[in-house]
Amino acid sequence: MNRLIKWGLALLFGLLLAWFGFTYTVREGSSAIHSRFGRVIALHTDAGLQLKLPWPIDKITLFDMRYQYLDSGLTETLTQDKKNIILQTYMVWKIEDPVRFYTRIGSAGTASAYLADLLANAKNGVMGNYMLSALVSTNEDDIKISDIESEIMMMTAPRALANYGVSVKSIQIERLALPTANVESVFEQMRADRQKSVSQLISEGERDASILRSQADSEAAQIIADGLAEAAAIDADTETQSAAIYADAYMKNPELFTLLKKLTTLESAANEKTVLVIDTSESPFGILLDAQE
């Protein structure tokens, strides 16, 4: 009985040894590089059970084929206007070519270092073409963050695929910081930009005010001219009507008209306190002699 148990245990151990020594499992979302004496002989990307020879003859390297996240950390770079800035970026990537990834990098554990160096080189190259105002500015039109991200992506993605078999889905700027020495210069630039905007607004306001004043003066002059013309027309019409009335009155009774005109002239020329020294032979003062007679 004891001998049967021993044989049973030995058989179970042999089966387990055969199972783990001659088979391996590829999980969903993973791939496996099957190498023999260091040479890749097979790539398995479908989930399932696969056969192999025991180590050290065969070696199985499993890779996660899902998207992964790489944070570059805070790294310092230089802008076109020689300003030091600290950028933190991140990359979303996955293994596209497992064989190339295996032969160029070797393992997923060291991939971050390779990709971080590639990202840093691209970031330094792109930022050398942009001023600091492309990242920090009070003018929205100066901000070029999306363009910077696109250029870093264009420099990184083809190289990552060609060199390491890595597909880069996205590269984004996560954080921007400034060294202490540059903070004051950045604030000074922001103040200058703001003052420029203020000066422009003042200039535009003065221009608009000048235009409004010119229009108001022109309209006022036109109104005054129209009023004077209308008043002159009214005066002329009044004089015409007055002359017509006087002419009509004179035609009806010339002697009475002449007498009344003389009296009106005398009335307007003197009052009860007026002392006149006159020649009664002159009109309209002759009427005084006529009155005495």
C-alpha positions as CSV (number, residue, x, y, z in Angstrom):
1,M,0.0,0.0,0.0
2,N,2.8,2.4,0.9
3,R,4.6,1.4,-2.3
4,L,1.5,2.3,-4.3
5,I,1.2,5.7,-2.7
6,K,4.9,6.4,-3.4
7,W,4.4,5.4,-7.1
8,G,1.3,7.6,-7.2
9,L,3.1,10.6,-5.8
10,A,6.0,10.0,-8.1
11,L,3.6,9.9,-11.1
12,L,1.9,13.1,-9.9
13,F,5.3,14.8,-9.5
14,G,6.3,13.7,-13.0
15,L,3.1,15.0,-14.5
16,L,3.5,18.3,-12.8
17,L,7.1,18.5,-13.9
18,A,6.0,17.7,-17.5
19,W,3.2,20.2,-17.3
20,F,5.3,23.1,-16.2
21,G,8.4,22.0,-18.1
22,F,6.8,21.4,-21.5
23,T,3.9,23.9,-21.5
24,Y,3.1,27.5,-20.9
25,T,0.0,29.7,-21.0
26,V,-0.5,33.0,-22.9
27,R,-3.1,35.1,-21.2
28,E,-5.6,37.4,-22.9
29,G,-4.0,40.8,-23.7
30,S,-0.5,39.3,-23.6
31,S,2.0,38.0,-26.1
32,A,4.8,35.4,-25.7
33,I,8.3,35.3,-27.3
34,H,9.5,31.7,-27.6
35,S,13.2,31.6,-27.9
36,R,15.6,28.6,-28.1
37,F,19.2,29.1,-27.0
38,G,18.6,32.9,-27.3
39,R,17.1,32.8,-30.8
40,V,13.5,33.7,-31.3
41,I,11.6,30.8,-32.9
42,A,8.0,31.7,-32.3
43,L,5.7,34.6,-31.4
44,H,2.3,33.8,-29.8
45,T,-0.3,36.6,-29.5
46,D,-3.4,34.4,-29.0
47,A,-4.5,33.4,-25.6
48,G,-4.1,29.6,-24.9
49,L,-1.8,26.8,-24.0
50,Q,1.5,26.4,-25.9
51,L,4.3,23.7,-25.9
52,K,8.0,24.3,-25.2
53,L,11.1,22.4,-24.1
54,P,12.3,22.8,-20.6
55,W,14.7,25.5,-19.5
56,P,17.5,26.2,-20.3
57,I,16.8,25.0,-23.8
58,D,13.7,27.2,-24.3
59,K,12.9,30.5,-22.7
60,I,9.5,32.2,-22.7
61,T,9.2,36.0,-22.3
62,L,5.7,37.3,-21.7
63,F,4.7,40.9,-22.6
64,D,1.6,42.9,-21.7
65,M,0.2,44.2,-25.0
66,R,-2.2,46.7,-23.4
67,Y,-1.6,50.4,-23.3
68,Q,0.7,51.6,-20.6
69,Y,1.5,55.0,-19.0
70,L,4.9,56.6,-18.8
71,D,5.5,59.8,-16.7
72,S,8.6,61.7,-17.6
73,G,8.8,63.4,-14.3
74,L,10.0,67.1,-13.9
75,T,12.8,67.6,-16.5
76,E,14.4,70.9,-17.3
77,T,14.7,72.2,-20.9
78,L,15.5,75.5,-22.7
79,T,13.2,77.6,-24.9
80,Q,14.2,79.6,-28.0
81,D,14.5,82.8,-25.9
82,K,17.0,81.0,-23.6
83,K,14.5,80.6,-20.7
84,N,14.9,77.5,-18.5
85,I,11.6,75.8,-17.8
86,I,10.6,72.5,-16.1
87,L,8.1,70.3,-18.0
88,Q,6.4,67.2,-16.9
89,T,5.0,65.1,-19.7
90,Y,3.4,61.7,-20.0
91,M,3.2,59.1,-22.8
92,V,0.6,56.5,-23.5
93,W,2.2,53.6,-25.4
94,K,1.9,49.9,-26.1
95,I,4.1,47.1,-27.6
96,E,3.2,46.9,-31.3
97,D,6.0,44.6,-32.5
98,P,6.9,42.1,-29.6
99,V,9.9,40.6,-31.5
100,R,11.5,44.0,-32.1
101,F,10.7,45.1,-28.6
102,Y,12.4,41.9,-27.3
103,T,15.5,42.2,-29.4
104,R,16.0,45.9,-28.9
105,I,15.0,46.4,-25.3
106,G,14.8,42.9,-23.9
107,S,12.2,43.3,-21.2
108,A,9.3,45.5,-20.2
109,G,11.1,46.6,-17.1
110,T,13.7,48.6,-19.0
111,A,11.3,50.0,-21.6
112,S,10.6,53.1,-19.4
113,A,14.2,54.2,-19.5
114,Y,14.5,53.9,-23.3
115,L,11.2,55.7,-23.9
116,A,12.0,58.4,-21.4
117,D,15.3,59.2,-23.1
118,L,13.5,59.3,-26.5
119,L,10.8,61.6,-25.1
120,A,13.3,63.9,-23.5
121,N,15.3,64.3,-26.7
122,A,12.2,65.1,-28.7
123,K,11.0,67.6,-26.0
124,N,14.3,69.5,-25.9
125,G,14.4,69.6,-29.7
126,V,10.9,71.0,-30.0
127,M,11.1,73.5,-27.2
128,G,14.2,75.0,-28.8
129,N,11.9,76.3,-31.6
130,Y,9.4,78.0,-29.3
131,M,9.5,81.1,-27.1
132,L,8.4,81.0,-23.5
133,S,5.2,82.9,-24.4
134,A,4.1,79.7,-26.3
135,L,3.6,78.2,-22.8
136,V,2.9,81.2,-20.5
137,S,1.2,84.3,-21.8
138,T,-1.8,86.6,-21.1
139,N,-2.6,86.6,-24.8
140,E,-4.5,83.4,-25.7
141,D,-3.3,83.6,-29.3
142,D,0.3,83.2,-28.2
143,I,-0.3,79.8,-26.4
144,K,0.9,77.0,-28.6
145,I,0.7,74.0,-26.2
146,S,-1.2,71.8,-28.6
147,D,1.3,72.5,-31.4
148,I,4.2,71.7,-29.1
149,E,2.5,68.4,-28.1
150,S,1.9,67.5,-31.7
151,E,5.5,68.2,-32.8
152,I,6.9,66.1,-29.8
153,M,4.5,63.3,-30.9
154,M,5.7,63.5,-34.5
155,M,9.3,63.3,-33.4
156,T,8.8,60.5,-30.9
157,A,6.2,58.1,-32.4
158,P,8.1,57.0,-35.6
159,R,11.4,56.5,-33.8
160,A,9.7,54.5,-31.0
161,L,8.1,52.2,-33.6
162,A,11.2,51.8,-35.8
163,N,13.7,51.4,-32.9
164,Y,11.7,49.6,-30.2
165,G,8.6,48.3,-31.8
166,V,6.5,50.6,-29.6
167,S,3.3,52.3,-30.7
168,V,2.8,55.8,-29.1
169,K,-0.9,56.8,-28.8
170,S,-0.6,60.1,-27.0
171,I,2.0,62.6,-25.6
172,Q,0.7,65.4,-23.4
173,I,2.2,68.2,-21.2
174,E,1.0,67.5,-17.7
175,R,2.7,70.2,-15.7
176,L,4.8,73.4,-16.2
177,A,7.1,74.8,-13.6
178,L,9.7,77.6,-13.6
179,P,13.0,77.8,-11.9
180,T,13.1,80.5,-9.2
181,A,15.5,82.6,-11.3
182,N,13.0,82.8,-14.1
183,V,9.8,83.6,-12.2
184,E,10.4,87.3,-12.0
185,S,11.3,87.6,-15.7
186,V,8.1,85.7,-16.5
187,F,6.0,88.0,-14.4
188,E,7.7,91.0,-16.0
189,Q,6.9,89.7,-19.4
190,M,3.3,89.1,-18.3
191,R,3.1,92.7,-17.0
192,A,4.5,94.0,-20.2
193,D,2.0,92.0,-22.2
194,R,-0.8,93.3,-20.0
195,Q,0.4,96.9,-20.3
196,K,0.6,96.5,-24.1
197,S,-3.1,95.4,-24.1
198,V,-4.0,98.3,-21.8
199,S,-2.2,100.8,-24.1
200,Q,-3.9,99.3,-27.1
201,L,-7.4,99.6,-25.5
202,I,-6.7,103.2,-24.5
203,S,-5.5,104.0,-28.0
204,E,-8.6,102.4,-29.6
205,G,-10.8,104.2,-27.1
206,E,-9.3,107.6,-27.9
207,R,-9.6,106.9,-31.6
208,D,-13.3,106.0,-31.2
209,A,-13.9,109.0,-29.0
210,S,-12.2,111.3,-31.6
211,I,-14.4,109.8,-34.4
212,L,-17.6,110.3,-32.2
213,R,-16.6,113.9,-31.5
214,S,-15.9,114.7,-35.1
215,Q,-19.3,113.2,-36.1
216,A,-21.0,115.1,-33.3
217,D,-19.3,118.4,-34.4
218,S,-20.2,117.8,-38.0
219,E,-23.9,117.0,-37.1
220,A,-24.1,120.1,-34.8
221,A,-22.6,122.4,-37.6
222,Q,-25.1,120.9,-40.0
223,I,-28.0,121.5,-37.6
224,I,-26.9,125.1,-37.0
225,A,-26.5,125.8,-40.7
226,D,-29.9,124.3,-41.4
227,G,-31.4,126.4,-38.5
228,L,-29.8,129.6,-39.8
229,A,-31.0,128.9,-43.3
230,E,-34.5,128.2,-42.1
231,A,-34.5,131.3,-39.9
232,A,-33.3,133.4,-42.9
233,A,-36.1,132.0,-45.0
234,I,-38.6,132.8,-42.4
235,D,-37.3,136.4,-42.0
236,A,-37.4,136.8,-45.8
237,D,-40.9,135.5,-45.9
238,T,-41.9,137.8,-43.0
239,E,-40.4,140.8,-44.7
240,T,-42.2,140.0,-47.9
241,Q,-45.5,139.6,-46.2
242,S,-44.9,142.8,-44.2
243,A,-44.1,144.8,-47.3
244,A,-47.2,143.4,-49.0
245,I,-49.3,144.5,-46.0
246,Y,-47.8,148.0,-46.0
247,A,-48.2,148.3,-49.7
248,D,-51.8,147.3,-49.5
249,A,-52.5,149.8,-46.7
250,Y,-50.8,152.6,-48.6
251,M,-52.9,151.9,-51.7
252,K,-56.1,152.1,-49.8
253,N,-55.4,155.5,-48.1
254,P,-52.0,157.1,-48.9
255,E,-52.5,160.2,-46.7
256,L,-53.5,158.2,-43.7
257,F,-50.7,155.8,-44.2
258,T,-48.2,158.6,-44.4
259,L,-49.6,160.3,-41.3
260,L,-49.5,157.1,-39.3
261,K,-45.9,156.3,-40.3
262,K,-44.8,159.8,-39.3
263,L,-46.5,159.4,-35.9
264,T,-45.0,156.1,-35.4
265,T,-41.5,157.5,-36.2
266,L,-42.0,160.4,-33.7
267,E,-43.3,158.0,-31.0
268,S,-40.2,155.8,-31.3
269,A,-37.9,158.8,-31.4
270,A,-39.0,160.6,-28.3
271,N,-40.8,160.3,-25.0
272,E,-42.1,162.7,-22.3
273,K,-38.6,163.6,-21.1
274,T,-37.1,164.1,-24.5
275,V,-36.0,167.6,-25.6
276,L,-35.8,168.0,-29.3
277,V,-34.1,170.7,-31.3
278,I,-35.3,170.1,-34.8
279,D,-35.9,171.6,-38.2
280,T,-39.7,171.4,-38.6
281,S,-39.3,171.6,-42.3
282,E,-37.8,168.2,-42.3
283,S,-40.0,165.1,-42.4
284,P,-41.5,163.7,-40.2
285,F,-41.2,166.7,-37.9
286,G,-43.4,168.9,-40.2
287,I,-46.3,167.1,-38.8
288,L,-45.8,169.1,-35.5
289,L,-46.6,172.3,-37.3
290,D,-49.5,170.7,-39.0
291,A,-50.9,169.7,-35.6
292,Q,-50.5,173.3,-34.3
293,E,-52.4,174.7,-37.3
